[in-house]
Amino acid sequence: MHIKKVILVCTLMMFTLGGCATSRSIGGNFENYKETFLGTIHLETGRASGKVSGVISPGGMQCTGTMRRDRSNNLVDSKCDQDAGTVSLSCQDGRRLLATWAADDCVSGYGRGADQNGNKLEIWYDRNVGLVQGQVATMDARKAGFPSLPPVAKSGSTSPPKGGGSGTGSGFFITDDGHFVTNHHVIKDAVRISVRTPDGKWRPARLLREDPSNDLAIGTIDTPSYALPLGVARDIRRGDDLVVLGYPQPQSQGQEQKAVFGRINSVNGLGDDVRYFQMDAPIQSGNSGGPVINLFGEVIGVATLSLVRDVGGRERITDVHYAAKPAYLMPLVRAEGIQNDVRLSGRGRKMSMADIAERLKDGVVLIFVEK
C-alpha cells in the first residue's frame, strides 16, 4: 500500500526565483522489502542540482549522491509540469540507487527507481521535515514483517575485458533499466559484448535488436541506467549547434569520455540520404554509436561515419561526418516493446555545451566487443 502522495516540491529553478528554502527532506520506500530511506536534499543556489544524504533503515546505512533536474518548462509558463530529473545515490554496502522524478506542478513531484539488483524504490520529497519523517515512520510500522533487502550482487570488473579480435565503440542509454543504443557495425559479429558503466566497472551486455540497413542496434545490461531523451520530433536545421559524447580511440586516447562540438551542415546525409544528417563535429574511430545532442539536451542523432580521403596512400579523415536520425531507431524500440520506457523530446531550456557534457555524461558508455 502506497502512502498518499502529498508531496510539496519546489522545482530547482523556483528555489532561487520563488524564495524557497535551500533544503528539502526526502523519503524513500523499497516496494517489496522492509527498508526505507530518510534524508535531506541540500540545494545548490542558482544551479539545477543538489547534494543528497540520508540513511537506509533499519540498519542505519549511509547513502550520498545527487539530485539533478534535466528538463524544465518554467521559462515558458509557471506550471512547471515539464520539470523532471534524476536522483542518484551510492550507499556504504556498494548499493547504487537511481530514480527518475517528474513534477506535477511547481510544488509537487514523485519518483521511482531501483538499485542495481532491480529492487524497486519509490521516492518523495517535501519542505516539511516533520511530514516526511511521519510518512517514513508510517511505512516502517506497516512493513515490519517484510523481508530484508538482499545483499548487493557483486558484478562487474574495473579491469577491461580481454580477447583476441576486438573492437570498441560508444553507446547511450534510452531507458532507466539498462537499454542502450549503438551502431550495428560496432557490435556486428560479436561473440561477447561488454559495457563500461559510469562507476568504472565493465558489465556483460546482451544484443536485443539490430537493423543492419540503418546501422543501428539496441542492447541491454542488468543494472539501472541514466536515460537520455530522444529528440524524435525536434526539427533540425543547418547551423544548429550540437555536442557529441563518446570514446574515440580508447586504446590510445584513454577511457575518459570525450566531448566534441560542432554544427549541422546539411539536414541530409551522403548522396542526400534522408536517414542521416551531416555535421562538422570531429568524430573519430570509437565515437560510432555515441549520441549527438542538441542544446536542449536531446539526442538528435547517432554518430555513425566520417568521409575519408586517400593522401599519399594513407587514409585521412575529412571534416565531413554523419549521424543517423533517431526516427529510424523507433522501429527497433517498438519491436522490443520499450516505447513506453523511452523519454521523447519535450519542451525544455537551452543549456550551454559545457553543461550538456557534464549533466549527460552518465548516459553515455564505452562498448568493448570480442569477435
N, C-alpha and C positions, 0 to 999 in steps of 0.2 A: 504494500500500500504506500503510495507516494504522499509526501507532505503537500499541503496546499501551497501553490506557487505564488505567494505574496512576496514578490522579490523586487525590492526597490533598488534599482541600479542607475546611477548617473553614468552616462557614457563618458569615455575618457576626454572627449573634447569639451563636454559640458562641465567637467571638473574645474576647468580654468575659466570658462566663459560664464558659467552659471553660479559660481560661488560655492560649489560643493566642497566638502571636506576632502582631504588628500589621502584618506584611507577608507577601506571597506572591510567588513567581516565576510568571510566566505565559508560555506559549509559544503560537505560532500557526503555521498552515501553509496557504498558498494551494494549493488542491487541484490545479490544472492548471498551476501556474507554479513557478519555482524559489524564489521569495521565501518567507522565513519571518519570524516575529516573535518577539522575546525581550524581556521587560520585567518590571516589578515592579508589584504592587498595593499601594498604601500605604493601609491601612485607617484609617478614622476611628473612634476608640474610641467605643463606645456608639451608633453610627449604622449603618444598613443600607446603607452606601455606602463607596466608596473611590476614590482617585485612581490612575490607571494611567499609566505612562510606559514607553516602550520604543523599539526600533529595528527597522525592516524591513531585512533583509539578503538579498542583497548590496546595497550602496549606502549603508547607514547612515542611512536616512531616519528622522527622529524622528517619533514619534506620541505624543499625550497624550489623556487622556479620563477616563472614569469607569466604575466597576462599581457596579451597583445590585442590591439584592435586592427583588423586587416581591411575592413570595409566600413564606410560611413556615408550617410546621405544628409547629414545635418548642415551642410553648406547649401543644400537645395531647399530644404524646409526644416521645420523644427520638430518633426515627428520622430526622428532617429530610428525609424523602423527598418532601416537598411544596415544598421550597425551590427557588426559581427566580428568575431575573433577567436583566439585560442588561449587556453591555459595549459602550460606545460610544467610538470613537477618532477623532480628527482628525489627519491627517498633513501634513507640510510641502508635499507636492505637491498638496494640495487633496483628497486621498483621504479618504473617510469610511468607517469600518468599524463595522458594527453586528452584534452576535451575541447570541443568547439562550443561557442556560445553565440546566441543571437538575441538582440534586444527587441522586445515587443514595442517599446516606446522609450522615451528618454529617462524613465525611472524604473524600468523593469527588464529582466532578462533571465535566461536559464540556459544550462548547457548539459551536454552528455559526452562521455568519452569512455576510455578503458585504459588498463595497464597493458604492458607488453605481452601478458599472457591471455589477453582478451577478456579479463574480468571487468564487467561494465560498471560505470560510475556515473552518477548524476551530480551536478553542482548547482549552487545558487549563491547569490551574494546580496548584501544589504548594508546600508549605512547604520542600521540599528543593531548594535552588537548584541544586545540582550535578546532580540528576536531570533537572530541566527543561533545563538547559544541554546535558546529554548527549543528550536526546531531540531537541532542535533541531539539534544538530550532526549527529546521525544523518540527520535529514531533509535537511539541507544536502548531505550526501555522496550520498544517494540521488537527489537531484533536480538534480544538476549539469548534466545535459543537457537539462533542461526549458527552455521559452521563458521570457522575462522578462514580468513584468506589463505590459500595455499602458498607455499614458498615460491619465490620467483624462479622460473625455469631459467637455468643458465644456458644461454645460447649466444652464438656469435663469437668471433675472434678478432682481436686487434691486428693480427698478422694477415697480410694479403694472401689470397688463395695461390696455390702453386699448381702448375700444369705445363704441358708441353706447348702445343699450338694454342695460342690465346689471343685475345683482343680486349680492348676497353672501349667504353662509350659513356654517355651521360643519360640520365633519365629524370623524370619528375613524377611526384605523387599526384593522383587525381581523386583519391578518396582518403578517408581518415583511418582506414583499416588495411593499408599496405598495397593497394593497386597503383602501379606506376606505368608510365608511357616511355617508350624509346623508339628508335628506328628499327625496322625489320633487319636491315643489314648489320646492325650491331649484334643481334642475337642469332642470326642465321647459322644453321648447322651446329648450334651449341649443344654440348653434352652436359654441361654444368654452367649455371649462371649464379653469380654472387653479387650482392649489392652492399655497398658501404654506406651505412646509415649515419645520421648526424652525430651519434655518440661515438663514432670512430670504429665501430665493430662491423665485420663482414658477416652477412647473413645469406643463407641459401634462398634462392628465388625460383619461382616456377613460371614458365611461359603459359599464358592462358589463351591469348588470341593473337593472330598475326595476319597482316594484309600486305603481302609482297608487292602488289601492284601500286600501292600508295606508300610503301616503305614505312609502315607503322606497325607497332606491336604493343600489347598490354601484358604485363607480368604482375606478380604479387609476392610479397613477403609476409610472414606471420608476425607482424608487430604493428602497433599503431603508427600512424604517419601524419605528416603535415601536408594537407592537400592544397594545391594551387588551383585557383578558379580558371576555367576555360572561357576565353573571350569569343565564343562561337558567334554571338550576334553583334559583335563590335565591328563596325566598318573600319577598314584600314585605308590609309591614304599615302601617296608619295610624300615624303618629308616627315612622316611621323617618327618620333624618337622611340628607341627600343633598347632593351637590355637583354643580353644573352648570358645565362649562367651555366657553368659546366666544368668539365675536367679535361682540358686539352693535353694530350701527350703526357699522361701522369708519370710514365717511366722516367722522363727527363725533366719535366717541369714540376713534379711533385704532386701530392694528393690534396693540396689545398685548393678549395674551389676558386675558380677564376670568373671574373665578370668582364665582359667586353660590351662596348656601346656603339650605337650607330643609328642609321635611319633607313626607312623603307625607300628603295629606289624605283620599284615597279610593283604594282599590285598583282602581276602575273609572273610566272617563272620562265624557265628556259623554253624558248620557242612558243611563248605566250601560253604556257601550261597553267590553267586556272587553279590547279591544286596547290600551287606554290606562290610565294612572293619573293622578290629579290631584295636583298639588303646589303649594306656595306659593313656591318659588324664583322670584324676579322675572326671568324671561326676557323678552327684547325682540326686535325685528326684527334678524335676523343671528345669533341664537342657534339658529335652526332647524337641525336636523341634528347638533347637538352632543351629547356624552354626558352622561347623568345617572348619577352614580356613587354607590354606597353606601360605607359606611365600611370595607368590605373591599377597596376599590379595583376593584370590578367594575361594568361598565356594566349598569344595570338599566333603562335607558330611553333613548330618543332624543327630545330636546327638540323639540316639534312645533308647538304652538299655544297661544295665550292668548285668553281671552274679552275682548271689548272692549264698551264701552257708549257710547252717544251722550250727550255732555254739551254742551248748547248748540250742537248742530250739529257738534261735533268728537268724534272717536273717542278714548276713553281706555282704556288697558289696565287691566284689573282685577287683583286678586291671585289669579286663578284660571288655572292653567296646566296643560298636559297633556303627557305623554310617551308615546311608543309603546313597548310592551314588546318586549324582544329576541327573544322566542319567535317573533314574526311576521316577524323578519328571517331566520330559519333557512331557510325555503324558497328565498330568494334565494341564500343561502350554498351550499346543496346544489345548486341549479341551476348555479351557477358552478363547482362541483367543488372548493371550497376548504375543505370542512368539516374536513379533517384538519389544516389550517393555522391554524384559528381556536382560540384558547385559550378554553375554557369555564370556568365558575366552579369553584373548588376551595376547600379549607379554607385559611383564612388568618387573619392577625391584623387586628384593627381598627386603623385609623390615625386620626390627627387630620385635621380638614378641611384644615388648612394643609399637612400632609404630602401629602395627596392632590393638592391643587392644584399642589404643587411636583413631586412624583415622576411624575405622569401627564401633565404639560403637553406633553411631546414627542409624545404620541399624538394630539393634537388640532390641527386645521388650519383655516385660513381658506380659503374657497372663493369664487372670483370667476367669474361666469357672464356670457358675452356672448350676447345673444338677438337 
